[in-house]
Amino acid sequence: MKDEELQTLIETISAKEFGKPFRHKAFFNPRLRTTGGRYMLRSHNIEINKKYFEQLGEDELIGIIKHELCHYHLHLEGKGYKHRDRDFRELLSKVGAPRFCSNLPEEKKQLKPKRLLVYQCTSCGLVYHRKRIINTVRYVCGKCQGRLELIKELTNN
């Protein structure tokens, strides 16, 4: 699907579902990562994340378009267009638009291996568990001001 096809799809959904014309631009934005679409308040344009169409299909795309059109029409009418506003939630349910878009299947976050550093005071023997490295030259034990020593570093893969 190209930007021109997206534009005509949004115009037909706007006319059919909302009974109002969409008079601005709609296009795919490849830089969108965490959201399915975005309504721009100043320009009144709608940007759509193409990954949602490619991975989840046309039904998900239509849901995202309806959601963004709710923002669009309510903002132009001067009504509550934000997610928390009653006008917005009522219009969402009226046109059958989702409040949030689905998660992308490929968006499994790369989990960093968890690291745990174990320090021990050389004077009193108090053990400290930390995720970040401690500068043992600068920092001392909070209990007795003794010198800290790295005992071991554990990582979970």
Backbone as ProteinMPNN parsed JSONL, in Angstrom:
{"seq_chain_A": "MKDEELQTLIETISAKEFGKPFRHKAFFNPRLRTTGGRYMLRSHNIEINKKYFEQLGEDELIGIIKHELCHYHLHLEGKGYKHRDRDFRELLSKVGAPRFCSNLPEEKKQLKPKRLLVYQCTSCGLVYHRKRIINTVRYVCGKCQGRLELIKELTNN", "coords_chain_A": {"N_chain_A": [[0.847, -1.179, 0.0], [0.541, 2.2, -0.808], [1.205, 5.704, -0.101], [-0.753, 7.231, -1.414], [-2.874, 5.437, -1.694], [-3.418, 4.986, 0.984], [-4.294, 7.535, 1.696], [-6.724, 7.74, 0.219], [-8.112, 5.627, 1.419], [-8.38, 6.545, 4.07], [-9.926, 8.821, 3.599], [-12.311, 7.645, 2.634], [-13.093, 6.08, 4.86], [-13.48, 8.1, 6.727], [-15.627, 9.513, 5.595], [-17.593, 7.509, 5.5], [-17.794, 6.35, 8.155], [-17.767, 8.553, 9.93], [-19.177, 10.525, 8.689], [-18.125, 12.879, 7.793], [-15.812, 14.906, 5.958], [-12.326, 14.166, 5.286], [-9.848, 16.398, 5.103], [-7.136, 16.765, 4.974], [-3.653, 15.708, 4.875], [-2.546, 12.316, 4.68], [-0.193, 9.86, 5.504], [2.381, 7.302, 5.408], [4.655, 6.925, 8.018], [7.875, 6.076, 8.407], [9.444, 6.369, 10.636], [8.028, 6.038, 12.959], [7.804, 4.128, 15.891], [6.799, 3.096, 18.366], [4.08, 3.392, 18.266], [0.9, 3.066, 16.615], [-0.173, 5.03, 15.013], [-0.384, 8.605, 14.39], [-1.806, 11.704, 15.152], [-1.37, 14.907, 14.004], [-1.402, 17.895, 15.668], [-1.001, 20.58, 14.822], [-0.68, 20.646, 11.994], [-2.75, 19.032, 11.232], [-2.459, 16.638, 9.944], [-2.291, 13.068, 9.399], [-0.289, 10.479, 10.494], [0.822, 7.216, 9.842], [1.956, 4.085, 11.064], [3.593, 1.887, 9.098], [4.372, -0.71, 9.614], [2.438, -1.93, 11.175], [0.377, -2.43, 9.384], [1.68, -4.179, 7.603], [2.375, -6.361, 9.257], [0.146, -7.027, 10.865], [-2.131, -6.717, 9.35], [-5.0, -5.555, 7.371], [-7.301, -5.077, 8.912], [-6.35, -4.256, 11.428], [-5.068, -1.922, 10.613], [-7.258, -0.367, 9.76], [-8.542, -0.027, 12.206], [-6.633, 1.557, 13.543], [-6.693, 3.804, 11.899], [-9.346, 4.698, 12.309], [-9.149, 5.377, 14.999], [-7.282, 7.505, 14.929], [-8.711, 9.267, 13.336], [-10.763, 9.905, 15.08], [-9.393, 11.528, 16.927], [-8.78, 13.576, 15.114], [-11.31, 14.644, 14.078], [-12.617, 15.415, 16.453], [-10.825, 17.287, 17.481], [-10.885, 19.295, 15.508], [-13.499, 20.114, 15.824], [-13.423, 21.307, 18.244], [-13.825, 19.876, 20.555], [-13.259, 17.48, 23.262], [-10.375, 15.88, 22.547], [-8.394, 14.292, 23.53], [-6.98, 11.251, 24.95], [-8.027, 10.782, 27.501], [-10.408, 12.166, 27.604], [-13.982, 12.43, 27.761], [-15.573, 12.826, 25.47], [-13.909, 11.815, 23.479], [-13.64, 9.091, 24.195], [-16.305, 8.262, 23.972], [-16.811, 8.657, 21.218], [-14.973, 6.861, 20.17], [-16.09, 4.38, 20.962], [-18.481, 4.564, 19.584], [-17.807, 4.448, 16.829], [-16.432, 2.113, 16.793], [-13.662, 1.929, 17.215], [-10.382, 0.972, 18.304], [-9.013, 1.623, 21.579], [-6.328, 1.431, 22.139], [-3.553, 0.351, 20.152], [-2.65, -2.919, 18.909], [0.081, -5.025, 20.04], [3.105, -5.309, 18.238], [4.248, -8.305, 16.67], [6.997, -8.672, 16.154], [8.237, -7.02, 17.891], [9.64, -7.906, 20.192], [11.43, -7.16, 22.913], [14.896, -6.807, 23.113], [16.366, -8.344, 25.641], [18.635, -7.196, 27.969], [21.453, -8.826, 29.352], [21.137, -9.472, 32.763], [22.973, -7.998, 35.332], [24.758, -8.45, 38.306], [26.538, -7.089, 40.858], [28.668, -7.848, 43.515], [29.749, -6.455, 46.413], [31.973, -6.173, 49.232], [32.621, -5.048, 52.505], [35.861, -4.516, 53.76], [36.423, -4.158, 56.426], [34.114, -4.438, 58.266], [32.667, -6.441, 57.013], [30.193, -6.168, 55.754], [27.861, -6.788, 53.169], [27.236, -5.663, 49.875], [24.901, -5.454, 47.282], [24.811, -4.608, 43.958], [23.714, -3.097, 40.845], [25.162, -1.43, 39.27], [28.55, -0.387, 38.686], [30.68, 0.36, 41.397], [32.784, 2.985, 42.38], [35.447, 2.126, 44.011], [37.575, 3.476, 45.075], [36.675, 5.995, 45.653], [34.23, 5.666, 47.112], [33.077, 4.434, 50.261], [32.332, 2.059, 52.903], [29.079, 2.353, 54.231], [28.487, 1.864, 56.828], [30.78, 1.553, 58.491], [32.787, 3.038, 57.305], [34.787, 1.648, 56.058], [37.024, 0.081, 53.62], [35.79, -0.824, 50.374], [35.38, -3.863, 48.527], [35.338, -5.634, 45.484], [33.652, -8.586, 45.269], [32.343, -10.604, 43.67], [30.983, -10.973, 40.316], [27.919, -11.412, 38.905], [26.124, -12.672, 36.122], [23.123, -12.974, 34.288], [22.081, -14.749, 31.535]], "CA_chain_A": [[0.0, 0.0, 0.0], [1.304, 3.449, -0.915], [0.613, 6.853, 0.581], [-1.967, 7.66, -2.115], [-3.924, 4.477, -1.332], [-3.748, 5.277, 2.378], [-5.072, 8.78, 1.679], [-8.097, 7.447, -0.223], [-8.733, 4.78, 2.441], [-8.76, 7.401, 5.202], [-11.033, 9.669, 3.163], [-13.55, 6.851, 2.573], [-13.485, 5.717, 6.234], [-13.987, 9.32, 7.356], [-16.962, 9.812, 5.057], [-18.531, 6.428, 5.82], [-17.97, 6.141, 9.597], [-17.963, 9.784, 10.671], [-20.054, 11.415, 7.94], [-17.415, 14.147, 7.613], [-14.661, 14.718, 5.065], [-10.944, 14.324, 5.749], [-9.331, 17.367, 4.138], [-5.705, 16.968, 5.142], [-2.822, 14.651, 4.308], [-2.256, 11.1, 5.436], [0.952, 9.173, 4.906], [3.112, 6.373, 6.258], [5.873, 7.485, 8.605], [8.716, 4.937, 8.791], [10.153, 6.616, 11.897], [7.199, 5.666, 14.108], [8.225, 2.843, 16.432], [6.023, 2.57, 19.484], [2.663, 3.692, 18.123], [0.337, 2.693, 15.325], [-0.432, 6.215, 14.217], [-0.239, 9.864, 15.111], [-2.518, 12.86, 14.612], [-0.577, 16.101, 14.235], [-2.324, 18.962, 16.054], [-0.815, 21.834, 14.092], [-0.91, 20.491, 10.554], [-3.948, 18.186, 11.101], [-2.139, 15.453, 9.15], [-2.263, 11.795, 10.12], [0.829, 9.613, 10.134], [0.534, 5.824, 10.172], [3.098, 3.178, 11.097], [3.344, 0.875, 8.069], [4.651, -2.047, 10.162], [1.187, -2.513, 11.666], [-0.332, -2.959, 8.222], [2.435, -5.306, 7.057], [2.441, -7.509, 10.161], [-1.136, -7.39, 11.476], [-3.183, -6.741, 8.351], [-5.829, -4.382, 7.069], [-8.236, -4.803, 9.998], [-5.63, -3.456, 12.42], [-4.852, -0.61, 10.0], [-8.528, 0.357, 9.797], [-8.742, 0.374, 13.598], [-5.732, 2.681, 13.826], [-7.208, 4.967, 11.155], [-10.533, 5.184, 13.02], [-8.671, 5.997, 16.234], [-6.688, 8.804, 14.596], [-9.782, 10.132, 12.855], [-11.468, 10.407, 16.259], [-8.608, 12.683, 17.356], [-8.882, 14.596, 14.06], [-12.611, 15.3, 14.004], [-12.923, 16.083, 17.719], [-9.971, 18.472, 17.602], [-11.394, 20.337, 14.609], [-14.783, 20.598, 16.348], [-13.196, 21.974, 19.524], [-14.244, 19.004, 21.653], [-12.169, 16.776, 23.92], [-9.748, 14.956, 21.609], [-7.34, 13.522, 24.202], [-7.391, 9.898, 25.347], [-8.774, 10.767, 28.767], [-11.642, 12.94, 27.488], [-15.209, 11.654, 27.582], [-15.975, 12.919, 24.054], [-13.057, 10.915, 22.713], [-13.999, 7.695, 24.489], [-17.635, 7.989, 23.415], [-16.695, 8.535, 19.764], [-14.28, 5.589, 19.903], [-17.042, 3.262, 21.063], [-19.516, 4.736, 18.554], [-17.311, 4.002, 15.528], [-15.783, 0.809, 16.932], [-12.206, 2.065, 17.114], [-9.69, 0.531, 19.522], [-8.391, 2.698, 22.358], [-4.893, 1.235, 21.97], [-3.273, -0.6, 19.076], [-2.057, -4.181, 19.347], [1.54, -5.094, 20.03], [3.69, -5.945, 17.064], [4.891, -9.567, 17.04], [8.456, -8.598, 16.077], [8.755, -6.075, 18.871], [10.138, -8.524, 21.409], [12.581, -6.36, 23.281], [16.138, -7.521, 23.392], [16.664, -8.21, 27.056], [20.044, -7.153, 28.301], [21.735, -9.75, 30.439], [21.143, -8.8, 34.048], [24.265, -8.073, 35.979], [24.717, -8.187, 39.732], [27.877, -6.96, 41.425], [28.661, -8.054, 44.962], [30.861, -5.803, 47.099], [32.024, -6.459, 50.663], [33.488, -4.171, 53.278], [37.004, -5.268, 54.296], [36.483, -3.984, 57.881], [32.997, -5.04, 59.009], [32.145, -7.59, 56.285], [28.867, -5.901, 55.207], [27.801, -7.132, 51.749], [26.435, -4.767, 49.054], [24.522, -5.961, 45.963], [24.585, -3.467, 43.099], [23.647, -3.314, 39.405], [26.167, -0.577, 38.644], [29.887, -0.457, 39.273], [30.996, 1.35, 42.419], [34.172, 3.432, 42.415], [35.895, 1.733, 45.356], [38.541, 4.459, 45.56], [35.932, 7.16, 46.13], [33.161, 5.331, 48.034], [33.438, 3.536, 51.357], [31.213, 1.404, 53.588], [28.187, 3.284, 54.903], [28.365, 1.506, 58.232], [32.007, 1.777, 59.258], [33.712, 3.782, 56.445], [35.872, 0.761, 55.633], [37.25, -0.018, 52.181], [34.953, -1.802, 49.686], [36.109, -4.751, 47.624], [34.459, -6.415, 44.61], [33.752, -10.013, 45.577], [32.026, -11.365, 42.45], [30.081, -10.387, 39.34], [27.021, -12.44, 38.386], [25.323, -12.266, 34.969], [22.104, -13.912, 33.803], [21.933, -14.626, 30.087]], "C_chain_A": [[0.895, 1.246, 0.0], [0.552, 4.568, -0.211], [-0.692, 7.311, -0.08], [-3.142, 6.746, -1.778], [-4.371, 4.69, 0.108], [-4.629, 6.522, 2.459], [-6.522, 8.508, 1.275], [-8.833, 6.57, 0.791], [-9.208, 5.627, 3.618], [-9.933, 8.302, 4.813], [-12.349, 8.897, 3.111], [-14.019, 6.447, 3.967], [-14.079, 6.933, 6.931], [-15.399, 9.64, 6.879], [-17.986, 8.781, 5.506], [-18.826, 6.34, 7.318], [-18.334, 7.42, 10.354], [-18.928, 10.746, 9.983], [-19.446, 12.783, 7.706], [-16.206, 13.908, 6.722], [-13.332, 14.849, 5.801], [-10.236, 15.18, 4.715], [-7.826, 17.6, 4.245], [-4.93, 15.779, 4.591], [-2.669, 13.485, 5.275], [-1.126, 10.377, 4.727], [1.571, 8.217, 5.918], [4.376, 7.057, 6.75], [6.745, 6.32, 9.075], [9.446, 5.138, 10.116], [9.324, 6.27, 13.127], [7.605, 4.279, 14.59], [7.258, 2.269, 17.45], [4.527, 2.795, 19.351], [2.183, 3.313, 16.728], [0.091, 3.872, 14.424], [-0.329, 7.453, 15.072], [-1.012, 10.949, 14.378], [-1.721, 14.098, 14.993], [-1.513, 17.291, 14.479], [-2.201, 20.216, 15.197], [-1.149, 21.705, 12.605], [-2.193, 19.716, 10.248], [-3.709, 16.972, 10.201], [-2.155, 14.219, 10.043], [-1.108, 10.975, 9.574], [0.521, 8.211, 10.645], [1.828, 5.02, 10.132], [2.8, 2.011, 10.148], [3.562, -0.548, 8.58], [3.368, -2.727, 10.638], [0.375, -3.1, 10.512], [0.364, -4.205, 7.691], [2.365, -6.54, 7.938], [1.091, -7.955, 10.704], [-2.323, -7.294, 10.526], [-4.034, -5.495, 8.282], [-6.815, -4.06, 8.186], [-7.593, -3.937, 11.076], [-5.396, -2.041, 11.896], [-6.127, 0.226, 10.055], [-8.846, 0.811, 11.223], [-7.877, 1.561, 13.986], [-6.231, 3.945, 13.134], [-8.429, 5.547, 11.862], [-10.128, 5.925, 14.291], [-8.125, 7.404, 15.944], [-7.732, 9.773, 14.049], [-10.637, 10.664, 14.002], [-10.732, 11.63, 16.809], [-8.848, 13.862, 16.397], [-10.206, 15.353, 14.129], [-12.954, 16.025, 15.305], [-12.084, 17.346, 17.892], [-10.488, 19.608, 16.729], [-12.729, 20.922, 15.09], [-14.624, 21.326, 17.679], [-13.656, 21.167, 20.72], [-13.023, 18.309, 22.241], [-11.594, 15.694, 23.034], [-8.679, 14.081, 22.249], [-7.89, 12.184, 24.682], [-8.264, 9.885, 26.6], [-10.125, 11.471, 28.686], [-12.847, 12.049, 27.187], [-15.665, 11.663, 26.124], [-15.195, 11.917, 23.213], [-13.463, 9.459, 22.934], [-15.375, 7.329, 23.921], [-17.579, 7.817, 21.904], [-15.97, 7.247, 19.372], [-15.268, 4.427, 19.923], [-18.116, 3.353, 19.975], [-19.058, 4.193, 17.2], [-16.585, 2.661, 15.598], [-14.278, 0.848, 16.763], [-11.552, 1.578, 18.399], [-9.088, 1.723, 20.264], [-6.881, 2.639, 22.231], [-4.678, 0.25, 20.835], [-2.607, -1.85, 19.657], [-0.539, -4.092, 19.345], [2.01, -5.783, 18.761], [4.381, -7.235, 17.478], [6.418, -9.483, 17.031], [9.07, -7.748, 17.175], [9.091, -6.727, 20.208], [11.421, -7.791, 21.772], [13.769, -7.257, 23.583], [16.48, -7.298, 24.859], [18.171, -8.217, 27.264], [20.301, -8.189, 29.385], [21.836, -8.985, 31.753], [22.478, -9.052, 34.731], [24.086, -7.729, 37.443], [26.149, -8.193, 40.244], [27.773, -7.086, 42.938], [29.939, -7.447, 45.541], [30.803, -6.169, 48.572], [32.998, -5.506, 51.326], [34.619, -5.008, 53.876], [37.082, -5.155, 55.814], [35.38, -4.747, 58.604], [32.364, -6.23, 58.295], [30.761, -7.407, 55.701], [28.885, -6.117, 53.689], [26.827, -6.178, 51.043], [26.171, -5.436, 47.714], [24.156, -4.759, 45.099], [24.478, -3.889, 41.644], [24.735, -2.533, 38.682], [27.496, -0.682, 39.397], [30.068, 0.676, 40.282], [32.475, 1.699, 42.301], [34.695, 3.193, 43.828], [36.978, 2.655, 45.91], [37.806, 5.624, 46.219], [34.919, 6.828, 47.215], [33.627, 4.294, 49.054], [32.176, 2.939, 51.952], [30.391, 2.455, 54.333], [28.076, 3.024, 56.39], [29.606, 1.905, 59.027], [33.071, 2.589, 58.523], [34.947, 2.957, 56.062], [35.95, 0.698, 54.113], [36.354, -1.102, 51.584], [35.788, -2.591, 48.694], [35.096, -5.539, 46.794], [34.694, -7.892, 44.874], [33.492, -10.844, 44.321], [31.049, -10.593, 41.583], [29.248, -11.507, 38.738], [26.274, -11.865, 37.186], [24.349, -13.373, 34.626], [21.953, -13.713, 32.315], [20.589, -15.062, 29.644]], "O_chain_A": [[1.884, 1.314, 0.73], [-0.59, 4.398, 0.217], [-1.626, 7.728, 0.606], [-4.267, 7.212, -1.598], [-5.558, 4.588, 0.418], [-5.602, 6.549, 3.212], [-7.447, 8.997, 1.925], [-10.034, 6.741, 1.004], [-10.323, 5.441, 4.107], [-10.837, 8.52, 5.619], [-13.391, 9.426, 3.498], [-15.219, 6.467, 4.238], [-15.072, 6.814, 7.648], [-16.263, 9.996, 7.68], [-19.115, 9.131, 5.852], [-19.99, 6.263, 7.711], [-19.115, 7.38, 11.305], [-19.44, 11.673, 10.611], [-20.166, 13.747, 7.447], [-15.636, 12.817, 6.733], [-13.229, 15.552, 6.806], [-10.039, 14.749, 3.579], [-7.305, 18.547, 3.656], [-5.504, 14.931, 3.908], [-2.663, 13.645, 6.496], [-1.103, 10.291, 3.499], [1.32, 8.31, 7.12], [5.085, 7.696, 5.973], [6.394, 5.643, 10.041], [10.005, 4.188, 10.664], [9.863, 6.213, 14.233], [7.736, 3.355, 13.786], [6.933, 1.083, 17.401], [3.773, 2.42, 20.249], [2.969, 3.249, 15.782], [0.139, 3.742, 13.2], [-0.205, 7.384, 16.295], [-0.899, 11.105, 13.162], [-1.43, 14.315, 16.169], [-2.312, 17.651, 13.614], [-3.21, 20.848, 14.881], [-1.824, 22.564, 12.036], [-2.671, 19.745, 9.114], [-4.666, 16.345, 9.746], [-2.047, 14.31, 11.266], [-0.963, 10.798, 8.364], [0.017, 8.045, 11.756], [2.686, 5.244, 9.278], [1.865, 1.243, 10.375], [2.994, -1.493, 8.032], [3.222, -3.944, 10.523], [-0.242, -4.155, 10.658], [-0.299, -5.189, 7.363], [2.303, -7.658, 7.426], [0.902, -9.14, 10.978], [-3.416, -7.746, 10.865], [-3.831, -4.526, 9.014], [-7.141, -2.891, 8.395], [-8.211, -2.998, 11.579], [-5.512, -1.072, 12.646], [-6.07, 1.415, 10.369], [-9.362, 1.911, 11.423], [-8.337, 2.469, 14.678], [-6.196, 5.03, 13.714], [-8.537, 6.766, 12.0], [-10.692, 6.969, 14.618], [-8.468, 8.366, 16.631], [-7.638, 10.979, 14.281], [-11.181, 11.764, 13.904], [-11.355, 12.645, 17.122], [-9.086, 14.99, 16.827], [-10.212, 16.58, 14.229], [-13.514, 17.12, 15.276], [-12.576, 18.358, 18.391], [-10.524, 20.759, 17.164], [-13.049, 22.075, 14.803], [-15.586, 21.9, 18.189], [-13.859, 21.726, 21.797], [-11.897, 18.514, 21.786], [-12.255, 14.684, 22.788], [-8.112, 13.215, 21.582], [-9.101, 12.004, 24.807], [-9.152, 9.042, 26.725], [-10.915, 11.377, 29.625], [-12.747, 11.058, 26.464], [-16.094, 10.636, 25.598], [-15.757, 11.252, 22.342], [-13.612, 8.693, 21.982], [-15.576, 6.211, 23.445], [-18.231, 6.925, 21.361], [-16.307, 6.618, 18.369], [-15.282, 3.595, 19.016], [-18.605, 2.328, 19.501], [-19.837, 3.547, 16.499], [-16.167, 2.131, 14.569], [-13.683, -0.089, 16.231], [-12.115, 1.754, 19.479], [-8.7, 2.714, 19.645], [-6.218, 3.676, 22.217], [-5.533, -0.599, 20.583], [-2.069, -1.823, 20.764], [0.047, -3.201, 18.73], [1.38, -6.725, 18.278], [5.034, -7.275, 18.521], [7.071, -10.16, 17.826], [10.286, -7.756, 17.366], [8.84, -6.135, 21.258], [12.388, -7.809, 21.01], [13.651, -8.307, 24.215], [16.841, -6.193, 25.262], [18.881, -9.111, 26.805], [19.449, -8.405, 30.247], [22.534, -7.975, 31.842], [23.024, -10.155, 34.708], [23.338, -6.812, 37.781], [26.877, -9.173, 40.086], [26.889, -6.497, 43.561], [31.05, -7.86, 45.211], [29.729, -6.444, 49.108], [34.059, -5.196, 50.783], [34.376, -6.079, 54.433], [37.746, -5.977, 56.446], [35.658, -5.598, 59.45], [31.593, -6.966, 58.911], [30.183, -8.369, 55.197], [29.813, -5.681, 53.007], [25.733, -5.915, 51.544], [27.098, -5.932, 47.073], [23.283, -3.974, 45.469], [25.059, -4.895, 41.236], [25.179, -2.931, 37.605], [27.54, -1.021, 40.58], [29.655, 1.81, 40.038], [33.317, 0.816, 42.142], [34.415, 3.974, 44.737], [37.264, 2.613, 47.106], [38.265, 6.171, 47.222], [34.748, 7.61, 48.151], [34.439, 3.416, 48.763], [31.068, 3.284, 51.54], [30.946, 3.339, 54.985], [27.612, 3.887, 57.135], [29.506, 2.512, 60.093], [34.154, 2.808, 59.066], [36.011, 3.508, 55.779], [35.069, 1.191, 53.41], [36.168, -2.162, 52.183], [36.748, -2.09, 48.107], [34.113, -6.051, 47.33], [35.81, -8.387, 44.718], [34.311, -11.684, 43.947], [30.373, -9.676, 42.051], [29.785, -12.437, 38.137], [25.839, -10.714, 37.215], [24.691, -14.555, 34.664], [21.714, -12.589, 31.874], [20.29, -15.025, 28.45]]}, "name": "protein", "num_of_chains": 1, "seq": "MKDEELQTLIETISAKEFGKPFRHKAFFNPRLRTTGGRYMLRSHNIEINKKYFEQLGEDELIGIIKHELCHYHLHLEGKGYKHRDRDFRELLSKVGAPRFCSNLPEEKKQLKPKRLLVYQCTSCGLVYHRKRIINTVRYVCGKCQGRLELIKELTNN"}
